[in-house]
Amino acid sequence: MFSLILKEINSFLNSLIGYIVIIVFLLTIGLFLWIFPDSAFNILESGYANLDPLFILTPWVYLLLVPAITMRLFSEEKKTGTIELLLTKPLTEMQIVGAKYLAGVILVLFSLLPTLVYYYSVSSISLPAGNIDSGAIWGSYIGLLLLGASFVAIGLFASSLADNQVVAFIIGFFLCLFFYKGFESIAALFGIGKLSTLVLD
């Protein structure tokens, strides 16, 4: 199982698309947080030493990043015919799915680790230095990792439905979007959110 995890990670990182996906993620987040002026997400213009814009923006970028990571996990195996070879290995179906899932989660973790530089940067430029709510930031990082892990599970399911990577990406994107914002939108449509607000008031 461990060798299958390494195979999936290596095949992603040995392809150009793997690096492009991670670079686009980091570039998009970096531009919104540090470069674009008059942006609601610009940390330097907010006047507060926190990383809230990172944790607001990253889930939306994950909607594209995670399906791009997971789209090939099963669909490429089915398209090239290697799924039959994989099933003949001394691995159970649960181990195969688990290995592909863990590989996807590790790749999401790889994309998240470079953003720790933002934590160090904000901590350094705050007045006084180090005046930052570290507990809230680490809790938010754990939340992002768990959200990414949920999106990996959804993307893996989408990849198992399609033989084409593009189709798997589209299915994964819409399923992730539905599970991230769909229930909230349905609740707002039926006025459930307003009802709970009235009860609390």
N, C-alpha and C positions, 0 to 999 in steps of 0.2 A: 504494500500500500504506500509506503514511504517513497519507493522508487517511482510510483505513478504520480505522486504529488510533485516530485522533482522534475519529472518529464513534462508535466503540464506547465510548471513555472518556467522551465528552460525553453519550451516551445513558444511561450508568450514573449519572453525576453530576448529570444534569438530572432524574432521577427521585428521588422521595422515598425509595424503597427503598434506593438507593445510599448515602445518608447514614445511613439507619437501620442498615444492615448494619455500616458502619464504626463508628458511634457505639456500637452494642451490643457490638462487639468490644472497643473501647477501654474502655468502661464495665465490662464483665465482668472484663477483665484488671486494671484499676485497682482495682476493689473487692476482688478476691482478694489483690492485692499490698500494698495500703496500708490498707484500711478494715476488713475482716472480722477481728475479734479471734480468737485461739486457732485460727487457720488455719495449716495446714502451709506455706502459700504466703506468709504475711505477712512482708515483708522487715524491717519495723521490729522484730518480735519474734524474728527469727532470731538476731540478735546478730552476724551476719557481713555484710560489705560485698560482696555479690555479687548477681547477677541470675539465679541458677539457677532460682528459682521461675517467672520469666517464660518461660524456655526450656523448662520442664517443662509449663507450662500452655498456652502458645500453640499447640502442635500440636493439642491437643484442641479448642481454640476454632476453629482453622483447618478442622477437619472440618466445621463448620457454615458458617463464613464463605466459604470458597472455592467450595463448590457453590452458595452463594447468589449469588456473583459470576458464575459461569460458566453458571448454569442457563438464562439467556436468550440466550446467544451464538448458538446455532444454532436452538434450539427456537422462539424468537420469530420468526426469519426464515422458518422453515417454516410456522408457524401463520398469519402475516400474508401469506405468499406472496411476500415480497420476496427469497427465496433465488434464484428464477429471474432476477430483475432483477440481483442481485449476480453471478450466474454469467455474465451477458452483458457485464459490464464487462471491460475489457482487463487482467484479472488472471488468473493461473493459480490452480488450486485450492490449490496449496501456498502461494501468497501470501495467499489469503483465510484459510486456516487459520492461517498464521503471524501475520497481522495480528491476528486474534482472540485468539490465544495471547499475543502480546506485550501486547495491551491488558489481558488478565486478569492478567498478571504485574505490569504497571505499577500496576494497582489494588491488588494485594496489597502492593506496595511502598508505596503511599500509606497503607495501613492500618498498616504497620509503622513508618513514619517517626516518627509522634508518640510511639512508645514510647522514642525516644532521650532524651526528657525524663527517663525513669526512670534511664537511665545517668548523666546529669548529676546527678540528685538523690542517687543512692547514692554517687557520687563525692564530692559535697559534704558529705554527713553522715558519711562514714567518718572514722576517727581513725587517723592524721592525714588531712587532706583530700587526696583524690586517691589514697588507698591502696586501689586496686582493680585486679584483674587485667584490664587492658584488652584484652590479646591474646585471652584466652579469651572475653571478651564479644563482640569483633568477629568472632571465628571462629564463635561461636554465632549471631550475627545473619546471617552468610553462610549457615550451615546452615538457619536458618529461612526465608530467602529461597529457597534451593534446594528445601526441602520444599514451600513455597507454590507454586513453579513446577511441581513434580511434581503437586501437587493440581490446579493449573490445567489441566494436560494431561489428567488423568483426568476432571475436570469438563467439559472441552471435548468429550471423547469421549462422555460421558454425555449432553450437550446435543445431540450429533448423532444420538443414538439415539431421542430422544423429540420429539414435537410439543408436548407440554405441559411448561411450566416446572416445575411441582410434581413431575412424574414424573422430569424431568431432575435435579432437586435430590435426590430420594430415591435414584436410581441413583448419582449422583455421591457422595453421602454414604457409601453402603454400599461402593462401590468404593474410596474413599479410606480408609475404616476398615479394609477388608481389606488394602490394600497397606501401611498403617501398622502394624497389629497382627496381621494375619491369619497371616503366615508364622511369627511368633514363637509364636502360639497353636498352630499346627499342629505346630511343633517341640516345644513343651512337651507336646502331646498324645501324641506318639510317644516322648517322653523323650530327644530328641536333645540338648536343652540340658543335661540332667543328665549325659549320656554325655560331652560335651565337658568339663564341669567335672571329672568323674572322671579323664579322661585328663590334664588339666592338673595335677591334684593329684598 
